[in-house]
């Protein structure tokens, strides 16, 4: 049996105290409570999905005219709203069953606002809008609306009138030419406005018209332009979407205008000016309203006053008197004191269509189905 004396016990107790010092940092010291584990940072909120907007184009985005101008407006929306908005487009969509399919597909893909940019898309827009009540539909140049379908338009006839002032000042033959698409009020207004503008500075002017039954068909447009040049026209305008008319004019040593966008570089020797339409402002307004809930059914028709229509890049060789006249008329349009369609206006048969001193209202303009005096030929409908 082992025994320990008092000194041994004291020595052992000392060793025990030293052994526990590592844990207690000295005999008798209390242990510090364990610190709680650090909490993980809260997860970031998921990023909001962008608002989706879509455009349906009747022609290719590279047409340099109508569709190109709309696509510039779409890009302006992207620049304005950044990653808050995602845009898409479908180009070269025929007016008919294909348009209905495309519009319905865009709605099904989650687009919250859809712009259809041709008159011939109207019935398809009306039908699809009824199937998607939570989607906003916008139809360019049409006239039918619904609770979630509205229309927007431009006063193309204002810059057509300004182009007429220039045309009437430079023509040598007193014969103008106009390549027309379809006999609807929009196009007839432009033909008439072009003629009235020219007659305001040159009462001898007459206008020839060739209808091509298409918005975009460069070969047909060229053929129509050539036929009028052969018939004596030396200044041409068009209500079609390509630059073919302007290019044909240059090949023949004649003059013409750009339509819907700036075409001054396409055929510079023939280019008198370009009748441009600037959709940026309207498209930004419409998308913002759809995003913030203030969108409502209405009809918007903007023109020179709102900066949506303009006669751009007037050639240096155009007479100063014509430029001055353009500036005067433009100032009147901006001030609301000048209206293109102010009576007296007579049809080709001499019938008074608007009494002297009367300014046409929108209802009158929506029903234009005649040529003004000085336009030759018949409208395809037989009127």
NULUM-553963 format. One record per residue (C-alpha): x, y, z. Coordinates in steps of 0.1 Angstrom, whole numbers, always signed. Example, Ala and Ser with C-alpha at 12.3 -4.5 7.8 and 13.67 -1.06 7.14 Angstrom:
2
REC    east   north      up
REC    +123     -45     +78
REC    +137     -11     +71
// end
This chain:
383
REC    east   north      up
REC      +0      +0      +0
REC     +13     +34      -9
REC     +11     +63     +15
REC     +17    +100     +11
REC     +30    +124     +38
REC     +18    +159     +42
REC     +45    +174     +20
REC     +37    +150      -8
REC      +1    +160      -6
REC      +9    +196      -8
REC     +32    +190     -38
REC      +5    +170     -56
REC     -20    +197     -50
REC      +4    +222     -66
REC      +8    +201     -96
REC     -30    +198    -100
REC     -34    +236     -97
REC      -8    +241    -124
REC     -24    +215    -147
REC     -58    +233    -145
REC     -42    +266    -152
REC     -41    +260    -190
REC     -79    +258    -190
REC     -87    +284    -163
REC     -56    +307    -167
REC     -51    +305    -130
REC     -68    +285    -103
REC    -103    +295     -94
REC    -109    +318    -126
REC    -144    +315    -141
REC    -148    +303    -177
REC    -160    +330    -202
REC    -193    +322    -219
REC    -191    +311    -255
REC    -198    +338    -280
REC    -228    +332    -303
REC    -221    +323    -339
REC    -223    +352    -364
REC    -256    +353    -382
REC    -257    +351    -420
REC    -265    +382    -440
REC    -301    +383    -453
REC    -305    +371    -489
REC    -308    +399    -515
REC    -343    +404    -529
REC    -348    +389    -563
REC    -343    +414    -592
REC    -376    +426    -607
REC    -384    +412    -641
REC    -382    +438    -669
REC    -414    +452    -684
REC    -418    +436    -718
REC    -428    +456    -749
REC    -431    +444    -785
REC    -434    +458    -820
REC    -449    +443    -851
REC    -435    +456    -884
REC    -449    +453    -919
REC    -415    +458    -935
REC    -379    +451    -928
REC    -361    +473    -902
REC    -335    +481    -929
REC    -361    +497    -953
REC    -347    +532    -946
REC    -382    +544    -943
REC    -414    +536    -923
REC    -403    +505    -904
REC    -368    +519    -898
REC    -384    +550    -883
REC    -405    +529    -859
REC    -375    +509    -849
REC    -356    +540    -841
REC    -385    +548    -817
REC    -382    +513    -801
REC    -345    +519    -795
REC    -353    +552    -779
REC    -375    +533    -754
REC    -345    +511    -746
REC    -323    +541    -740
REC    -349    +558    -718
REC    -357    +529    -695
REC    -326    +508    -696
REC    -329    +474    -680
REC    -363    +482    -666
REC    -377    +474    -701
REC    -371    +445    -725
REC    -381    +452    -761
REC    -385    +428    -790
REC    -399    +431    -826
REC    -410    +409    -855
REC    -404    +423    -890
REC    -418    +417    -924
REC    -452    +405    -911
REC    -479    +403    -938
REC    -512    +420    -932
REC    -536    +391    -926
REC    -536    +358    -908
REC    -499    +359    -902
REC    -503    +391    -883
REC    -529    +376    -860
REC    -506    +347    -852
REC    -476    +370    -845
REC    -496    +393    -823
REC    -511    +365    -803
REC    -478    +348    -798
REC    -462    +381    -785
REC    -490    +385    -760
REC    -486    +349    -749
REC    -449    +355    -743
REC    -457    +380    -716
REC    -454    +413    -735
REC    -474    +438    -716
REC    -477    +463    -744
REC    -477    +455    -782
REC    -474    +481    -810
REC    -487    +471    -844
REC    -473    +496    -870
REC    -494    +492    -901
REC    -530    +501    -910
REC    -537    +466    -922
REC    -531    +451    -888
REC    -563    +467    -874
REC    -587    +437    -874
REC    -561    +414    -861
REC    -553    +437    -832
REC    -590    +440    -823
REC    -594    +402    -822
REC    -563    +394    -802
REC    -569    +423    -778
REC    -602    +407    -768
REC    -583    +376    -758
REC    -557    +393    -736
REC    -575    +419    -714
REC    -544    +425    -693
REC    -522    +434    -722
REC    -521    +469    -737
REC    -524    +471    -775
REC    -515    +501    -797
REC    -524    +504    -834
REC    -507    +529    -857
REC    -529    +549    -881
REC    -560    +529    -874
REC    -594    +540    -861
REC    -608    +511    -840
REC    -604    +510    -802
REC    -613    +487    -773
REC    -608    +489    -735
REC    -572    +477    -739
REC    -566    +489    -775
REC    -559    +525    -785
REC    -546    +542    -817
REC    -518    +566    -825
REC    -511    +585    -856
REC    -490    +613    -871
REC    -499    +643    -893
REC    -479    +631    -923
REC    -499    +655    -945
REC    -481    +684    -927
REC    -447    +676    -940
REC    -462    +665    -973
REC    -475    +700    -977
REC    -441    +715    -968
REC    -426    +692    -994
REC    -451    +705   -1019
REC    -440    +740   -1013
REC    -404    +729   -1023
REC    -416    +709   -1052
REC    -437    +737   -1066
REC    -407    +760   -1064
REC    -383    +738   -1083
REC    -404    +720   -1109
REC    -397    +729   -1146
REC    -426    +709   -1161
REC    -452    +719   -1135
REC    -459    +681   -1132
REC    -454    +663   -1100
REC    -455    +625   -1094
REC    -468    +606   -1064
REC    -462    +568   -1058
REC    -492    +557   -1036
REC    -497    +525   -1016
REC    -534    +520   -1008
REC    -564    +543   -1013
REC    -571    +550    -976
REC    -577    +585    -961
REC    -541    +586    -947
REC    -526    +583    -982
REC    -552    +605   -1000
REC    -546    +632    -974
REC    -509    +631    -983
REC    -514    +633   -1020
REC    -538    +662   -1016
REC    -515    +680    -991
REC    -485    +677   -1014
REC    -505    +691   -1043
REC    -520    +720   -1022
REC    -485    +729   -1009
REC    -471    +730   -1045
REC    -501    +751   -1057
REC    -496    +776   -1029
REC    -464    +788   -1047
REC    -472    +776   -1082
REC    -509    +774   -1092
REC    -500    +757   -1125
REC    -489    +725   -1108
REC    -507    +692   -1115
REC    -500    +658   -1098
REC    -499    +623   -1114
REC    -505    +593   -1092
REC    -496    +556   -1096
REC    -509    +531   -1071
REC    -487    +501   -1063
REC    -510    +483   -1038
REC    -481    +477   -1014
REC    -463    +495    -986
REC    -429    +480    -995
REC    -421    +468   -1029
REC    -390    +485   -1043
REC    -393    +471   -1079
REC    -429    +483   -1081
REC    -421    +516   -1066
REC    -393    +521   -1091
REC    -415    +511   -1120
REC    -442    +535   -1109
REC    -417    +564   -1105
REC    -403    +557   -1140
REC    -437    +557   -1156
REC    -445    +592   -1142
REC    -410    +605   -1152
REC    -417    +593   -1187
REC    -450    +612   -1185
REC    -433    +645   -1177
REC    -431    +645   -1139
REC    -398    +660   -1127
REC    -404    +660   -1089
REC    -416    +629   -1070
REC    -430    +620   -1036
REC    -442    +587   -1023
REC    -463    +570    -996
REC    -443    +538    -997
REC    -415    +526    -974
REC    -384    +522    -995
REC    -359    +546   -1010
REC    -366    +533   -1046
REC    -385    +564   -1058
REC    -356    +587   -1048
REC    -331    +564   -1064
REC    -351    +562   -1096
REC    -353    +600   -1097
REC    -316    +604   -1094
REC    -310    +579   -1122
REC    -332    +601   -1144
REC    -317    +634   -1134
REC    -350    +644   -1116
REC    -358    +653   -1080
REC    -376    +635   -1052
REC    -380    +634   -1014
REC    -372    +609    -987
REC    -402    +596    -968
REC    -405    +587    -931
REC    -368    +590    -924
REC    -338    +610    -935
REC    -328    +597    -970
REC    -304    +625    -979
REC    -274    +602    -983
REC    -293    +577   -1005
REC    -295    +598   -1037
REC    -279    +632   -1028
REC    -282    +647   -1063
REC    -319    +641   -1064
REC    -328    +647   -1027
REC    -347    +679   -1021
REC    -357    +671    -985
REC    -370    +643    -964
REC    -405    +640    -948
REC    -396    +624    -915
REC    -417    +610    -887
REC    -401    +608    -852
REC    -419    +582    -830
REC    -395    +585    -800
REC    -417    +608    -779
REC    -449    +588    -783
REC    -433    +555    -777
REC    -416    +566    -745
REC    -449    +581    -733
REC    -469    +550    -741
REC    -445    +526    -724
REC    -443    +548    -693
REC    -481    +549    -691
REC    -483    +511    -694
REC    -457    +507    -667
REC    -471    +531    -641
REC    -508    +522    -647
REC    -519    +556    -662
REC    -525    +541    -697
REC    -560    +547    -710
REC    -578    +542    -743
REC    -575    +573    -764
REC    -564    +585    -799
REC    -532    +605    -802
REC    -525    +624    -834
REC    -492    +644    -833
REC    -475    +665    -859
REC    -451    +693    -865
REC    -463    +711    -833
REC    -453    +681    -811
REC    -421    +675    -830
REC    -433    +642    -845
REC    -433    +654    -882
REC    -407    +675    -899
REC    -393    +684    -933
REC    -356    +676    -928
REC    -324    +682    -947
REC    -336    +707    -973
REC    -311    +708   -1001
REC    -288    +738   -1004
REC    -298    +744   -1040
REC    -335    +749   -1031
REC    -345    +786   -1037
REC    -343    +808   -1006
REC    -378    +820   -1012
REC    -391    +784   -1009
REC    -371    +778    -977
REC    -386    +810    -962
REC    -421    +799    -972
REC    -415    +765    -955
REC    -403    +783    -923
REC    -434    +805    -923
REC    -458    +776    -927
REC    -440    +755    -902
REC    -442    +783    -876
REC    -480    +785    -883
REC    -483    +748    -877
REC    -464    +750    -844
REC    -486    +779    -833
REC    -518    +762    -844
REC    -527    +791    -867
REC    -520    +772    -900
REC    -541    +742    -911
REC    -532    +724    -943
REC    -569    +717    -951
REC    -585    +751    -950
REC    -613    +760    -974
REC    -620    +766   -1001
REC    -610    +731   -1012
REC    -625    +716   -1043
REC    -624    +681   -1058
REC    -613    +673   -1093
REC    -649    +676   -1104
REC    -652    +711   -1091
REC    -674    +702   -1061
REC    -667    +721   -1030
REC    -654    +698   -1003
REC    -646    +724    -977
REC    -661    +759    -975
REC    -639    +791    -977
REC    -622    +799    -944
REC    -632    +766    -927
REC    -604    +746    -911
REC    -610    +709    -914
REC    -615    +690    -881
REC    -602    +654    -875
REC    -636    +639    -885
REC    -633    +655    -920
REC    -597    +644    -924
REC    -607    +608    -914
REC    -631    +606    -943
REC    -610    +620    -972
REC    -619    +599   -1002
REC    -612    +623   -1031
REC    -585    +641   -1050
REC    -582    +678   -1048
REC    -583    +699   -1080
REC    -550    +694   -1098
REC    -546    +657   -1091
REC    -550    +636   -1123
REC    -566    +602   -1126
REC    -591    +582   -1106
REC    -588    +566   -1071
REC    -588    +528   -1075
REC    -621    +525   -1057
REC    -637    +543   -1087
REC    -645    +575   -1067
// end
